Amino acid sequence: MENKRKEISFEVIEHVGVIAKYQNGWQKEINVVSWNDGPAKYDIRDWDPDHEHMSRGITLSEDDMQSLRELMDGREKAAIAKFTEKKSKGWER
C-alpha cells in the first residue's frame, strides 16, 4: 500500500494574537486561517517564527468560538463571584 500524503495549503487571513511565547522562538497563536481553500476558521496552534512549520492545533467555526466565549465568560463570572464572596466573608470578622 502506497502512503500518499496530501499537500496541505493554508492562508492566514487574520492574526488575532499571541497566547504564549517559547524560548525556541515558536509561539502559540490564535489566527483566522483558511485551510485547503476552505472557509476561514479560528485556529489555535504553535507556529515557528516564519509561519512555515506548525504543530497540531484546533480549528473552531464562528459558532464554536461563540460557545467557547460563553463558556469562558461564565467561568470568569463564577470566579469573580467566588472571590467576592470570600472577600466579603473575610470582612465580617
C-alpha positions as CSV (number, residue, x, y, z in Angstrom):
1,M,0.0,0.0,0.0
2,E,1.4,3.3,-1.0
3,N,1.4,6.2,1.5
4,K,0.4,9.3,-0.3
5,R,0.4,12.5,1.8
6,K,-1.9,15.2,0.6
7,E,-0.3,18.6,0.4
8,I,-1.9,20.9,2.9
9,S,-2.3,24.6,1.9
10,F,-3.2,27.4,4.3
11,E,-3.6,31.1,4.3
12,V,-3.5,33.2,7.5
13,I,-6.4,35.6,6.9
14,E,-6.0,37.5,10.2
15,H,-3.5,37.3,13.0
16,V,-5.6,37.7,16.2
17,G,-2.9,37.4,18.8
18,V,-0.2,35.5,20.6
19,I,-1.3,33.3,23.5
20,A,2.2,32.2,24.6
21,K,5.9,32.6,23.5
22,Y,8.5,30.0,23.9
23,Q,12.3,30.3,24.2
24,N,12.8,28.4,20.9
25,G,11.0,31.2,19.0
26,W,7.8,29.4,18.5
27,Q,4.5,31.0,19.6
28,K,1.1,29.7,20.4
29,E,-1.2,31.9,18.3
30,I,-4.9,32.4,17.6
31,N,-5.4,33.3,13.9
32,V,-8.2,33.1,11.3
33,V,-7.0,30.6,8.8
34,S,-8.3,29.1,5.5
35,W,-7.1,25.5,5.1
36,N,-7.1,24.0,1.6
37,D,-9.0,27.0,0.2
38,G,-11.9,26.2,2.6
39,P,-13.9,28.7,4.7
40,A,-11.8,30.6,7.2
41,K,-11.9,29.4,10.8
42,Y,-10.4,30.4,14.1
43,D,-7.2,28.4,14.6
44,I,-5.1,27.8,17.7
45,R,-1.7,26.2,17.4
46,D,2.1,26.7,17.8
47,W,3.9,28.3,14.9
48,D,7.6,28.7,14.1
49,P,8.8,32.4,13.7
50,D,8.4,32.3,9.8
51,H,5.0,30.6,9.8
52,E,6.4,27.8,7.7
53,H,6.1,25.0,10.3
54,M,3.3,24.4,12.8
55,S,2.2,22.0,15.5
56,R,-1.1,20.2,15.6
57,G,-3.8,22.5,16.6
58,I,-7.5,23.1,16.8
59,T,-9.9,24.9,14.5
60,L,-13.1,26.5,15.5
61,S,-16.0,27.7,13.5
62,E,-17.7,31.0,14.3
63,D,-20.4,29.1,16.3
64,D,-17.7,27.0,18.1
65,M,-15.9,30.2,19.0
66,Q,-19.1,31.8,20.3
67,S,-19.7,28.8,22.5
68,L,-16.2,28.9,23.8
69,R,-16.6,32.7,24.6
70,E,-19.8,32.0,26.5
71,L,-18.2,29.1,28.5
72,M,-15.2,31.3,29.4
73,D,-17.4,34.3,30.3
74,G,-19.4,32.1,32.6
75,R,-16.3,30.7,34.2
76,E,-14.9,34.2,34.7
77,K,-18.2,35.4,36.3
78,A,-18.3,32.4,38.6
79,A,-14.7,33.0,39.7
80,I,-15.4,36.7,40.4
81,A,-18.5,35.8,42.4
82,K,-16.5,33.3,44.4
83,F,-13.7,35.8,45.1
84,T,-16.3,38.5,46.1
85,E,-18.0,36.0,48.4
86,K,-14.7,35.1,50.1
87,K,-13.6,38.7,50.4
88,S,-17.0,39.8,52.0
89,K,-16.8,36.9,54.4
90,G,-13.3,37.9,55.5
91,W,-14.5,41.5,56.3
92,E,-17.2,40.2,58.6
93,R,-14.8,39.2,61.4
